[in-house]
Amino acid sequence: MKVNKTRYLFIVVIIVAVGTWAGIKLISDNLEPGQELIYFVPKTMDSRIEFWQVMNQGIASAAKEFNAEVRVLGTDTETDIEGQIRLLEQAIAAKPSAIVLAATDYNRLIPVSQKILKSGIKLITVDSGLNGGISASFIATDNFAAGQKAVASIQKWIAADASIAIISIVKGSATALERESGVRDSLKAYKDVEVLETYYSETSEAKAYDIVKTLIQENSKLKVIFGLNEPATVGAAKAIKDLGVESRVKLAGFDSSMDEIALLEDGYIQATVVQNPFNMGYLAIQTALQVSDGKKVNNRIDTGSVVITKENMFTKENQKLLVPFAEK
């Protein structure tokens, strides 16, 4: 039964992945009469990171429902901050009604974001925000609370005198900063543990793998690891698996790629905090259109997060999060 359930999850996700960018126009013709133009600038267009592909599907769904023209500009990696700034300049030149931005850096995107506003273009941020909250609305997980959930999910393995490692994302990312703050805040309750310095995977599964493999080999007290996004979690889990230390080193992560689902079921990940990127994308476009039409919107929309474990991963509600297209 275990194999059949996993196969079902994989089949659904693989079918959806074929149409990763379907419904979103990377290059577009002229607008239809009365149609709003919106630019979406994600952190990355890396097709290997399923989180962004699911968000793109939410954006495509909203664009179709509300008859909006959505054009996408994205860099190859989340570390290319200057590249994202250049793409935002390109989007400004197109004079859209709104720009939806997932900011690669909490501070360095401020000047170009201010230019967006001075140009009369509405700005919505999604997933990762900006210092000062200058966008009309920020649509995302409450990442501080999500970090706290990650600690709560793995607390029974946090032993006295243990070392704990945090594998983060990219320096300066609001998402990473908030999740790490939530993790560290909750870990203050454990007085006898050593929380190591923060390690940055730079959204590279391979880099996360190498970091964790070295940490495990060099620190016999390492008992708990937190991976703050999909590549960090998968890389860490694969290192644990390859070294055969799953009975000693426990892992809590974020997101729900195919690899994560399998590694969770096989016991290399103890828990993962799952977001709702489909809703993030959908609500980002809906909110951008509302702001463009002069409507009032909430300046902060929390799309929620849920802790998924091996024990609860096959409940109906959690399968909707793990495989968001199963009932779309």
ZADO-1210 file (C-alpha; in nm, 4 decimals, padded with zeros to 6 digits):
<atoms>
<atom x="00.0000" y="00.0000" z="00.0000" code="MET" pos="1"/>
<atom x="00.2885" y="00.2320" z="00.0807" code="LYS" pos="2"/>
<atom x="00.4311" y="00.2001" z="-00.2697" code="VAL" pos="3"/>
<atom x="00.0949" y="00.2586" z="-00.4385" code="ASN" pos="4"/>
<atom x="00.0304" y="00.5792" z="-00.2452" code="LYS" pos="5"/>
<atom x="00.3712" y="00.7194" z="-00.3270" code="THR" pos="6"/>
<atom x="00.3342" y="00.6236" z="-00.6920" code="ARG" pos="7"/>
<atom x="-00.0005" y="00.8049" z="-00.7041" code="TYR" pos="8"/>
<atom x="00.1608" y="01.1210" z="-00.5693" code="LEU" pos="9"/>
<atom x="00.4471" y="01.1003" z="-00.8159" code="PHE" pos="10"/>
<atom x="00.2231" y="01.0402" z="-01.1181" code="ILE" pos="11"/>
<atom x="00.0065" y="01.3424" z="-01.0436" code="VAL" pos="12"/>
<atom x="00.3036" y="01.5729" z="-00.9935" code="VAL" pos="13"/>
<atom x="00.4859" y="01.4505" z="-01.3029" code="ILE" pos="14"/>
<atom x="00.1797" y="01.5063" z="-01.5213" code="ILE" pos="15"/>
<atom x="00.1443" y="01.8602" z="-01.3898" code="VAL" pos="16"/>
<atom x="00.5149" y="01.9330" z="-01.4319" code="ALA" pos="17"/>
<atom x="00.4852" y="01.8868" z="-01.8085" code="VAL" pos="18"/>
<atom x="00.2920" y="02.2119" z="-01.8246" code="GLY" pos="19"/>
<atom x="00.5125" y="02.4092" z="-01.5878" code="THR" pos="20"/>
<atom x="00.4757" y="02.7473" z="-01.7551" code="TRP" pos="21"/>
<atom x="00.1493" y="02.6738" z="-01.9341" code="ALA" pos="22"/>
<atom x="-00.0923" y="02.9632" z="-01.9185" code="GLY" pos="23"/>
<atom x="00.1711" y="03.2274" z="-01.8432" code="ILE" pos="24"/>
<atom x="00.3108" y="03.4222" z="-02.1361" code="LYS" pos="25"/>
<atom x="00.6836" y="03.4732" z="-02.1385" code="LEU" pos="26"/>
<atom x="00.6547" y="03.6793" z="-02.4576" code="ILE" pos="27"/>
<atom x="00.3210" y="03.8273" z="-02.5436" code="SER" pos="28"/>
<atom x="00.1267" y="03.9961" z="-02.8202" code="ASP" pos="29"/>
<atom x="-00.0735" y="04.3172" z="-02.7785" code="ASN" pos="30"/>
<atom x="-00.3312" y="04.3406" z="-02.5023" code="LEU" pos="31"/>
<atom x="-00.6964" y="04.2773" z="-02.5624" code="GLU" pos="32"/>
<atom x="-00.9248" y="04.5801" z="-02.5115" code="PRO" pos="33"/>
<atom x="-00.9632" y="04.6508" z="-02.1395" code="GLY" pos="34"/>
<atom x="-00.7096" y="04.3867" z="-02.0402" code="GLN" pos="35"/>
<atom x="-00.4705" y="04.4620" z="-01.7527" code="GLU" pos="36"/>
<atom x="-00.0967" y="04.3992" z="-01.7967" code="LEU" pos="37"/>
<atom x="00.0896" y="04.2560" z="-01.4972" code="ILE" pos="38"/>
<atom x="00.4527" y="04.1539" z="-01.4720" code="TYR" pos="39"/>
<atom x="00.5562" y="03.8719" z="-01.2405" code="PHE" pos="40"/>
<atom x="00.9217" y="03.8690" z="-01.1336" code="VAL" pos="41"/>
<atom x="00.9946" y="03.5564" z="-00.9240" code="PRO" pos="42"/>
<atom x="01.3180" y="03.4841" z="-00.7417" code="LYS" pos="43"/>
<atom x="01.4050" y="03.2295" z="-01.0074" code="THR" pos="44"/>
<atom x="01.2693" y="03.0422" z="-01.3072" code="MET" pos="45"/>
<atom x="01.4673" y="02.7309" z="-01.2138" code="ASP" pos="46"/>
<atom x="01.2386" y="02.4442" z="-01.3180" code="SER" pos="47"/>
<atom x="01.4045" y="02.2120" z="-01.0660" code="ARG" pos="48"/>
<atom x="01.2457" y="02.3967" z="-00.7732" code="ILE" pos="49"/>
<atom x="00.8865" y="02.2784" z="-00.7574" code="GLU" pos="50"/>
<atom x="00.7736" y="02.5545" z="-00.5200" code="PHE" pos="51"/>
<atom x="00.8003" y="02.8130" z="-00.7963" code="TRP" pos="52"/>
<atom x="00.6344" y="02.5897" z="-01.0525" code="GLN" pos="53"/>
<atom x="00.3308" y="02.5476" z="-00.8277" code="VAL" pos="54"/>
<atom x="00.3164" y="02.9230" z="-00.7682" code="MET" pos="55"/>
<atom x="00.3317" y="02.9772" z="-01.1438" code="ASN" pos="56"/>
<atom x="00.0292" y="02.7529" z="-01.1848" code="GLN" pos="57"/>
<atom x="-00.1626" y="02.9649" z="-00.9344" code="GLY" pos="58"/>
<atom x="-00.0668" y="03.2767" z="-01.1267" code="ILE" pos="59"/>
<atom x="-00.1757" y="03.1199" z="-01.4549" code="ALA" pos="60"/>
<atom x="-00.5087" y="03.0176" z="-01.3033" code="SER" pos="61"/>
<atom x="-00.5797" y="03.3714" z="-01.1805" code="ALA" pos="62"/>
<atom x="-00.4675" y="03.5257" z="-01.5099" code="ALA" pos="63"/>
<atom x="-00.7134" y="03.3069" z="-01.6974" code="LYS" pos="64"/>
<atom x="-00.9996" y="03.3628" z="-01.4534" code="GLU" pos="65"/>
<atom x="-00.9627" y="03.7410" z="-01.4471" code="PHE" pos="66"/>
<atom x="-00.8560" y="03.7809" z="-01.8115" code="ASN" pos="67"/>
<atom x="-00.5259" y="03.9428" z="-01.7195" code="ALA" pos="68"/>
<atom x="-00.2127" y="03.9505" z="-01.9321" code="GLU" pos="69"/>
<atom x="00.0709" y="03.8209" z="-01.7134" code="VAL" pos="70"/>
<atom x="00.4275" y="03.8333" z="-01.8396" code="ARG" pos="71"/>
<atom x="00.7072" y="03.6620" z="-01.6505" code="VAL" pos="72"/>
<atom x="01.0676" y="03.7737" z="-01.6147" code="LEU" pos="73"/>
<atom x="01.3001" y="03.5699" z="-01.3964" code="GLY" pos="74"/>
<atom x="01.6658" y="03.4871" z="-01.3454" code="THR" pos="75"/>
<atom x="01.8156" y="03.1397" z="-01.3501" code="ASP" pos="76"/>
<atom x="01.9108" y="03.1450" z="-00.9818" code="THR" pos="77"/>
<atom x="01.7912" y="03.3070" z="-00.6590" code="GLU" pos="78"/>
<atom x="02.1409" y="03.4435" z="-00.5979" code="THR" pos="79"/>
<atom x="02.1331" y="03.6715" z="-00.9041" code="ASP" pos="80"/>
<atom x="02.0127" y="03.9844" z="-00.7256" code="ILE" pos="81"/>
<atom x="02.1564" y="04.2256" z="-00.9834" code="GLU" pos="82"/>
<atom x="01.9885" y="04.0235" z="-01.2557" code="GLY" pos="83"/>
<atom x="01.6518" y="04.0616" z="-01.0844" code="GLN" pos="84"/>
<atom x="01.7063" y="04.4368" z="-01.0557" code="ILE" pos="85"/>
<atom x="01.7742" y="04.4574" z="-01.4310" code="ARG" pos="86"/>
<atom x="01.4577" y="04.2599" z="-01.5045" code="LEU" pos="87"/>
<atom x="01.2544" y="04.4950" z="-01.2870" code="LEU" pos="88"/>
<atom x="01.3917" y="04.7897" z="-01.4865" code="GLU" pos="89"/>
<atom x="01.2738" y="04.6091" z="-01.7993" code="GLN" pos="90"/>
<atom x="00.9303" y="04.5566" z="-01.6464" code="ALA" pos="91"/>
<atom x="00.9049" y="04.9251" z="-01.5492" code="ILE" pos="92"/>
<atom x="00.9785" y="05.0246" z="-01.9088" code="ALA" pos="93"/>
<atom x="00.6792" y="04.8183" z="-02.0251" code="ALA" pos="94"/>
<atom x="00.4477" y="05.0359" z="-01.8077" code="LYS" pos="95"/>
<atom x="00.2253" y="04.7592" z="-01.6685" code="PRO" pos="96"/>
<atom x="-00.0610" y="04.8205" z="-01.4286" code="SER" pos="97"/>
<atom x="00.1222" y="04.6259" z="-01.1580" code="ALA" pos="98"/>
<atom x="00.4352" y="04.4278" z="-01.0831" code="ILE" pos="99"/>
<atom x="00.4281" y="04.1192" z="-00.8610" code="VAL" pos="100"/>
<atom x="00.7704" y="04.0660" z="-00.7057" code="LEU" pos="101"/>
<atom x="00.9287" y="03.7858" z="-00.5038" code="ALA" pos="102"/>
<atom x="01.2302" y="03.9795" z="-00.3789" code="ALA" pos="103"/>
<atom x="01.5688" y="03.8088" z="-00.3814" code="THR" pos="104"/>
<atom x="01.7029" y="04.0535" z="-00.1219" code="ASP" pos="105"/>
<atom x="01.5278" y="04.2312" z="00.1650" code="TYR" pos="106"/>
<atom x="01.7260" y="04.5563" z="00.1238" code="ASN" pos="107"/>
<atom x="01.8962" y="04.5689" z="-00.2153" code="ARG" pos="108"/>
<atom x="01.5660" y="04.5647" z="-00.4053" code="LEU" pos="109"/>
<atom x="01.4429" y="04.8812" z="-00.2282" code="ILE" pos="110"/>
<atom x="01.5733" y="05.1445" z="-00.4780" code="PRO" pos="111"/>
<atom x="01.4259" y="04.9768" z="-00.7859" code="VAL" pos="112"/>
<atom x="01.1034" y="04.9060" z="-00.5969" code="SER" pos="113"/>
<atom x="01.0760" y="05.2750" z="-00.5103" code="GLN" pos="114"/>
<atom x="01.1246" y="05.3490" z="-00.8792" code="LYS" pos="115"/>
<atom x="00.8298" y="05.1198" z="-00.9559" code="ILE" pos="116"/>
<atom x="00.6077" y="05.3238" z="-00.7249" code="LEU" pos="117"/>
<atom x="00.7346" y="05.6589" z="-00.8580" code="LYS" pos="118"/>
<atom x="00.6472" y="05.5361" z="-01.2078" code="SER" pos="119"/>
<atom x="00.2846" y="05.4980" z="-01.1011" code="GLY" pos="120"/>
<atom x="00.2977" y="05.1188" z="-01.1138" code="ILE" pos="121"/>
<atom x="00.1375" y="04.9213" z="-00.8325" code="LYS" pos="122"/>
<atom x="00.3681" y="04.6845" z="-00.6447" code="LEU" pos="123"/>
<atom x="00.2683" y="04.3556" z="-00.4837" code="ILE" pos="124"/>
<atom x="00.5208" y="04.1317" z="-00.3096" code="THR" pos="125"/>
<atom x="00.4787" y="03.7565" z="-00.2801" code="VAL" pos="126"/>
<atom x="00.6713" y="03.4951" z="-00.0766" code="ASP" pos="127"/>
<atom x="00.9618" y="03.7304" z="00.0062" code="SER" pos="128"/>
<atom x="00.9035" y="04.0916" z="00.1008" code="GLY" pos="129"/>
<atom x="01.0971" y="04.4168" z="00.1271" code="LEU" pos="130"/>
<atom x="01.2327" y="04.6134" z="00.4193" code="ASN" pos="131"/>
<atom x="00.9816" y="04.8768" z="00.5231" code="GLY" pos="132"/>
<atom x="00.6838" y="04.7004" z="00.3673" code="GLY" pos="133"/>
<atom x="00.6554" y="04.9424" z="00.0753" code="ILE" pos="134"/>
<atom x="00.4372" y="04.7181" z="-00.1415" code="SER" pos="135"/>
<atom x="00.0585" y="04.7590" z="-00.1443" code="ALA" pos="136"/>
<atom x="00.0234" y="04.4025" z="-00.0184" code="SER" pos="137"/>
<atom x="00.2565" y="04.1227" z="00.0872" code="PHE" pos="138"/>
<atom x="00.1235" y="03.7713" z="00.0250" code="ILE" pos="139"/>
<atom x="00.3165" y="03.4922" z="00.1932" code="ALA" pos="140"/>
<atom x="00.3514" y="03.2377" z="00.4680" code="THR" pos="141"/>
<atom x="00.4087" y="03.3773" z="00.8160" code="ASP" pos="142"/>
<atom x="00.7672" y="03.2575" z="00.8031" code="ASN" pos="143"/>
<atom x="00.8544" y="03.3388" z="01.1641" code="PHE" pos="144"/>
<atom x="00.5646" y="03.1219" z="01.2808" code="ALA" pos="145"/>
<atom x="00.6620" y="02.8550" z="01.0268" code="ALA" pos="146"/>
<atom x="01.0128" y="02.8437" z="01.1744" code="GLY" pos="147"/>
<atom x="00.8613" y="02.7917" z="01.5169" code="GLN" pos="148"/>
<atom x="00.6449" y="02.5113" z="01.3785" code="LYS" pos="149"/>
<atom x="00.9560" y="02.3411" z="01.2424" code="ALA" pos="150"/>
<atom x="01.1105" y="02.3339" z="01.5909" code="VAL" pos="151"/>
<atom x="00.7896" y="02.2076" z="01.7512" code="ALA" pos="152"/>
<atom x="00.7682" y="01.9297" z="01.4921" code="SER" pos="153"/>
<atom x="01.1038" y="01.7846" z="01.5917" code="ILE" pos="154"/>
<atom x="01.1266" y="01.8792" z="01.9593" code="GLN" pos="155"/>
<atom x="01.1295" y="01.5230" z="02.0910" code="LYS" pos="156"/>
<atom x="01.4677" y="01.4695" z="01.9240" code="TRP" pos="157"/>
<atom x="01.6276" y="01.7840" z="02.0687" code="ILE" pos="158"/>
<atom x="01.8466" y="01.6323" z="02.3393" code="ALA" pos="159"/>
<atom x="02.0704" y="01.7998" z="02.5970" code="ALA" pos="160"/>
<atom x="02.4252" y="01.8735" z="02.4769" code="ASP" pos="161"/>
<atom x="02.3214" y="01.8236" z="02.1140" code="ALA" pos="162"/>
<atom x="02.4462" y="02.0381" z="01.8273" code="SER" pos="163"/>
<atom x="02.1855" y="02.1848" z="01.5931" code="ILE" pos="164"/>
<atom x="02.2480" y="02.3116" z="01.2398" code="ALA" pos="165"/>
<atom x="02.0435" y="02.5498" z="01.0265" code="ILE" pos="166"/>
<atom x="02.0820" y="02.5205" z="00.6495" code="ILE" pos="167"/>
<atom x="01.9465" y="02.8477" z="00.5167" code="SER" pos="168"/>
<atom x="01.8826" y="02.9803" z="00.1675" code="ILE" pos="169"/>
<atom x="02.0443" y="03.3032" z="00.0441" code="VAL" pos="170"/>
<atom x="02.1833" y="03.5808" z="00.2639" code="LYS" pos="171"/>
<atom x="01.9482" y="03.8789" z="00.2676" code="GLY" pos="172"/>
<atom x="01.6339" y="03.6892" z="00.1682" code="SER" pos="173"/>
<atom x="01.3401" y="03.7968" z="00.3862" code="ALA" pos="174"/>
<atom x="01.2008" y="03.4436" z="00.3777" code="THR" pos="175"/>
<atom x="01.5267" y="03.2988" z="00.5072" code="ALA" pos="176"/>
<atom x="01.5706" y="03.5668" z="00.7734" code="LEU" pos="177"/>
<atom x="01.2198" y="03.5207" z="00.9122" code="GLU" pos="178"/>
<atom x="01.2305" y="03.1399" z="00.9156" code="ARG" pos="179"/>
<atom x="01.5683" y="03.1372" z="01.0842" code="GLU" pos="180"/>
<atom x="01.4455" y="03.3907" z="01.3411" code="SER" pos="181"/>
<atom x="01.1486" y="03.1663" z="01.4184" code="GLY" pos="182"/>
<atom x="01.3716" y="02.8613" z="01.4571" code="VAL" pos="183"/>
<atom x="01.6239" y="03.0395" z="01.6770" code="ARG" pos="184"/>
<atom x="01.3522" y="03.1992" z="01.8890" code="ASP" pos="185"/>
<atom x="01.2002" y="02.8592" z="01.9697" code="SER" pos="186"/>
<atom x="01.5404" y="02.7030" z="02.0344" code="LEU" pos="187"/>
<atom x="01.6015" y="02.9533" z="02.3169" code="LYS" pos="188"/>
<atom x="01.3886" y="02.7232" z="02.5327" code="ALA" pos="189"/>
<atom x="01.6569" y="02.4531" z="02.5084" code="TYR" pos="190"/>
<atom x="01.9367" y="02.5778" z="02.7334" code="LYS" pos="191"/>
<atom x="02.1812" y="02.2904" z="02.6965" code="ASP" pos="192"/>
<atom x="02.2025" y="02.2696" z="02.3167" code="VAL" pos="193"/>
<atom x="02.4543" y="02.4285" z="02.0830" code="GLU" pos="194"/>
<atom x="02.3039" y="02.6077" z="01.7839" code="VAL" pos="195"/>
<atom x="02.5758" y="02.6307" z="01.5220" code="LEU" pos="196"/>
<atom x="02.6341" y="02.9195" z="01.2839" code="GLU" pos="197"/>
<atom x="02.4004" y="02.9544" z="00.9881" code="THR" pos="198"/>
<atom x="02.5033" y="02.7748" z="00.6694" code="TYR" pos="199"/>
<atom x="02.3841" y="02.9006" z="00.3290" code="TYR" pos="200"/>
<atom x="02.2994" y="02.6555" z="00.0528" code="SER" pos="201"/>
<atom x="02.2301" y="02.9361" z="-00.1984" code="GLU" pos="202"/>
<atom x="01.9338" y="02.7330" z="-00.3236" code="THR" pos="203"/>
<atom x="02.1669" y="02.4535" z="-00.4302" code="SER" pos="204"/>
<atom x="02.0797" y="02.0979" z="-00.3322" code="GLU" pos="205"/>
<atom x="02.4374" y="01.9931" z="-00.4045" code="ALA" pos="206"/>
<atom x="02.5798" y="02.2635" z="-00.1782" code="LYS" pos="207"/>
<atom x="02.3384" y="02.1710" z="00.1020" code="ALA" pos="208"/>
<atom x="02.4425" y="01.8061" z="00.0603" code="TYR" pos="209"/>
<atom x="02.8123" y="01.8909" z="00.0902" code="ASP" pos="210"/>
<atom x="02.7580" y="02.1182" z="00.3919" code="ILE" pos="211"/>
<atom x="02.5563" y="01.8584" z="00.5816" code="VAL" pos="212"/>
<atom x="02.7836" y="01.5696" z="00.4912" code="LYS" pos="213"/>
<atom x="03.0827" y="01.7614" z="00.6277" code="THR" pos="214"/>
<atom x="02.8953" y="01.8660" z="00.9422" code="LEU" pos="215"/>
<atom x="02.7910" y="01.5085" z="01.0192" code="ILE" pos="216"/>
<atom x="03.1399" y="01.3722" z="00.9619" code="GLN" pos="217"/>
<atom x="03.3079" y="01.6412" z="01.1744" code="GLU" pos="218"/>
<atom x="03.0569" y="01.6815" z="01.4593" code="ASN" pos="219"/>
<atom x="02.9491" y="01.3679" z="01.6436" code="SER" pos="220"/>
<atom x="02.7121" y="01.5770" z="01.8584" code="LYS" pos="221"/>
<atom x="02.5061" y="01.6929" z="01.5616" code="LEU" pos="222"/>
<atom x="02.1552" y="01.5605" z="01.6254" code="LYS" pos="223"/>
<atom x="01.9096" y="01.7963" z="01.4555" code="VAL" pos="224"/>
<atom x="01.9129" y="01.9859" z="01.1254" code="ILE" pos="225"/>
<atom x="01.6708" y="02.2435" z="00.9899" code="PHE" pos="226"/>
<atom x="01.6535" y="02.2908" z="00.6118" code="GLY" pos="227"/>
<atom x="01.4860" y="02.6229" z="00.5370" code="LEU" pos="228"/>
<atom x="01.3702" y="02.5517" z="00.1816" code="ASN" pos="229"/>
<atom x="01.3277" y="02.2687" z="-00.0679" code="GLU" pos="230"/>
<atom x="01.6885" y="02.2365" z="-00.1978" code="PRO" pos="231"/>
<atom x="01.8335" y="02.2742" z="00.1536" code="ALA" pos="232"/>
<atom x="01.6010" y="02.0049" z="00.2873" code="THR" pos="233"/>
<atom x="01.6553" y="01.7591" z="00.0029" code="VAL" pos="234"/>
<atom x="02.0333" y="01.8052" z="00.0070" code="GLY" pos="235"/>
<atom x="02.0434" y="01.7509" z="00.3832" code="ALA" pos="236"/>
<atom x="01.8196" y="01.4430" z="00.3657" code="ALA" pos="237"/>
<atom x="02.0293" y="01.2838" z="00.0921" code="LYS" pos="238"/>
<atom x="02.3461" y="01.3392" z="00.2964" code="ALA" pos="239"/>
<atom x="02.1816" y="01.1736" z="00.5976" code="ILE" pos="240"/>
<atom x="02.0707" y="00.8854" z="00.3769" code="LYS" pos="241"/>
<atom x="02.4075" y="00.8325" z="00.2092" code="ASP" pos="242"/>
<atom x="02.5925" y="00.8365" z="00.5429" code="LEU" pos="243"/>
<atom x="02.3384" y="00.6006" z="00.7005" code="GLY" pos="244"/>
<atom x="02.2895" y="00.8198" z="01.0088" code="VAL" pos="245"/>
<atom x="01.9103" y="00.8556" z="01.0027" code="GLU" pos="246"/>
<atom x="01.8828" y="00.6985" z="01.3490" code="SER" pos="247"/>
<atom x="02.1135" y="00.9666" z="01.4955" code="ARG" pos="248"/>
<atom x="02.0488" y="01.2822" z="01.2909" code="VAL" pos="249"/>
<atom x="01.6941" y="01.4138" z="01.2524" code="LYS" pos="250"/>
<atom x="01.5740" y="01.6660" z="00.9961" code="LEU" pos="251"/>
<atom x="01.2901" y="01.9158" z="00.9749" code="ALA" pos="252"/>
<atom x="01.2467" y="02.0985" z="00.6468" code="GLY" pos="253"/>
<atom x="01.0268" y="02.3129" z="00.4284" code="PHE" pos="254"/>
<atom x="00.8154" y="02.2530" z="00.1171" code="ASP" pos="255"/>
<atom x="00.6991" y="01.9373" z="-00.0571" code="SER" pos="256"/>
<atom x="00.8786" y="01.8381" z="-00.3758" code="SER" pos="257"/>
<atom x="00.8597" y="01.4822" z="-00.5101" code="MET" pos="258"/>
<atom x="01.1989" y="01.4096" z="-00.3559" code="ASP" pos="259"/>
<atom x="01.0870" y="01.5442" z="-00.0191" code="GLU" pos="260"/>
<atom x="00.7714" y="01.3331" z="-00.0197" code="ILE" pos="261"/>
<atom x="00.9754" y="01.0169" z="-00.0826" code="ALA" pos="262"/>
<atom x="01.2442" y="01.1078" z="00.1727" code="LEU" pos="263"/>
<atom x="00.9765" y="01.1870" z="00.4303" code="LEU" pos="264"/>
<atom x="00.8046" y="00.8533" z="00.3787" code="GLU" pos="265"/>
<atom x="01.1365" y="00.6693" z="00.3995" code="ASP" pos="266"/>
<atom x="01.2285" y="00.8336" z="00.7305" code="GLY" pos="267"/>
<atom x="01.5145" y="01.0622" z="00.6251" code="TYR" pos="268"/>
<atom x="01.2983" y="01.3696" z="00.6909" code="ILE" pos="269"/>
<atom x="01.0962" y="01.3736" z="01.0136" code="GLN" pos="270"/>
<atom x="00.8728" y="01.6695" z="00.9284" code="ALA" pos="271"/>
<atom x="00.8318" y="01.9354" z="00.6636" code="THR" pos="272"/>
<atom x="00.6503" y="02.2668" z="00.6868" code="VAL" pos="273"/>
<atom x="00.4368" y="02.2891" z="00.3752" code="VAL" pos="274"/>
<atom x="00.3214" y="02.6198" z="00.2339" code="GLN" pos="275"/>
<atom x="00.0541" y="02.6957" z="-00.0250" code="ASN" pos="276"/>
<atom x="00.2370" y="02.8419" z="-00.3258" code="PRO" pos="277"/>
<atom x="-00.0616" y="02.7892" z="-00.5569" code="PHE" pos="278"/>
<atom x="-00.2712" y="03.0205" z="-00.3409" code="ASN" pos="279"/>
<atom x="00.0176" y="03.2660" z="-00.3133" code="MET" pos="280"/>
<atom x="00.0337" y="03.2983" z="-00.6907" code="GLY" pos="281"/>
<atom x="-00.3422" y="03.3158" z="-00.7383" code="TYR" pos="282"/>
<atom x="-00.3903" y="03.5765" z="-00.4652" code="LEU" pos="283"/>
<atom x="-00.0955" y="03.7829" z="-00.5902" code="ALA" pos="284"/>
<atom x="-00.2596" y="03.8340" z="-00.9294" code="ILE" pos="285"/>
<atom x="-00.6054" y="03.8856" z="-00.7813" code="GLN" pos="286"/>
<atom x="-00.4687" y="04.1441" z="-00.5378" code="THR" pos="287"/>
<atom x="-00.2640" y="04.3196" z="-00.8075" code="ALA" pos="288"/>
<atom x="-00.5792" y="04.3617" z="-01.0158" code="LEU" pos="289"/>
<atom x="-00.7755" y="04.4901" z="-00.7177" code="GLN" pos="290"/>
<atom x="-00.5084" y="04.7490" z="-00.6356" code="VAL" pos="291"/>
<atom x="-00.4907" y="04.8542" z="-01.0010" code="SER" pos="292"/>
<atom x="-00.8662" y="04.9144" z="-00.9918" code="ASP" pos="293"/>
<atom x="-00.8317" y="05.1371" z="-00.6856" code="GLY" pos="294"/>
<atom x="-00.9745" y="04.8882" z="-00.4380" code="LYS" pos="295"/>
<atom x="-00.8547" y="04.8573" z="-00.0800" code="LYS" pos="296"/>
<atom x="-00.6631" y="04.5393" z="00.0025" code="VAL" pos="297"/>
<atom x="-00.5024" y="04.3921" z="00.3115" code="ASN" pos="298"/>
<atom x="-00.1381" y="04.4931" z="00.3375" code="ASN" pos="299"/>
<atom x="-00.0508" y="04.1446" z="00.4661" code="ARG" pos="300"/>
<atom x="-00.2128" y="03.8204" z="00.3503" code="ILE" pos="301"/>
<atom x="-00.0998" y="03.5058" z="00.5329" code="ASP" pos="302"/>
<atom x="-00.1426" y="03.1981" z="00.3137" code="THR" pos="303"/>
<atom x="-00.0677" y="02.9609" z="00.6020" code="GLY" pos="304"/>
<atom x="00.1520" y="02.6570" z="00.6563" code="SER" pos="305"/>
<atom x="00.1026" y="02.3019" z="00.7819" code="VAL" pos="306"/>
<atom x="00.3451" y="02.0526" z="00.9357" code="VAL" pos="307"/>
<atom x="00.3479" y="01.7255" z="00.7403" code="ILE" pos="308"/>
<atom x="00.4931" y="01.4062" z="00.8869" code="THR" pos="309"/>
<atom x="00.5089" y="01.0435" z="00.7799" code="LYS" pos="310"/>
<atom x="00.2125" y="00.9777" z="01.0081" code="GLU" pos="311"/>
<atom x="-00.0215" y="01.2384" z="00.8570" code="ASN" pos="312"/>
<atom x="00.1019" y="01.2740" z="00.4989" code="MET" pos="313"/>
<atom x="-00.1760" y="01.0632" z="00.3456" code="PHE" pos="314"/>
<atom x="-00.4751" y="01.2356" z="00.5026" code="THR" pos="315"/>
<atom x="-00.7098" y="01.3911" z="00.2485" code="LYS" pos="316"/>
<atom x="-00.6365" y="01.7490" z="00.3543" code="GLU" pos="317"/>
<atom x="-00.2612" y="01.7019" z="00.3523" code="ASN" pos="318"/>
<atom x="-00.2625" y="01.5346" z="00.0117" code="GLN" pos="319"/>
<atom x="-00.4251" y="01.8511" z="-00.1236" code="LYS" pos="320"/>
<atom x="-00.1179" y="02.0409" z="-00.0048" code="LEU" pos="321"/>
<atom x="00.1345" y="01.7814" z="-00.1172" code="LEU" pos="322"/>
<atom x="-00.0318" y="01.7417" z="-00.4577" code="VAL" pos="323"/>
<atom x="-00.2186" y="02.0707" z="-00.5128" code="PRO" pos="324"/>
<atom x="-00.3446" y="01.9737" z="-00.8584" code="PHE" pos="325"/>
<atom x="-00.5095" y="01.6462" z="-00.7660" code="ALA" pos="326"/>
<atom x="-00.8497" y="01.8138" z="-00.7482" code="GLU" pos="327"/>
<atom x="-00.7959" y="02.1211" z="-00.9639" code="LYS" pos="328"/>
</atoms>
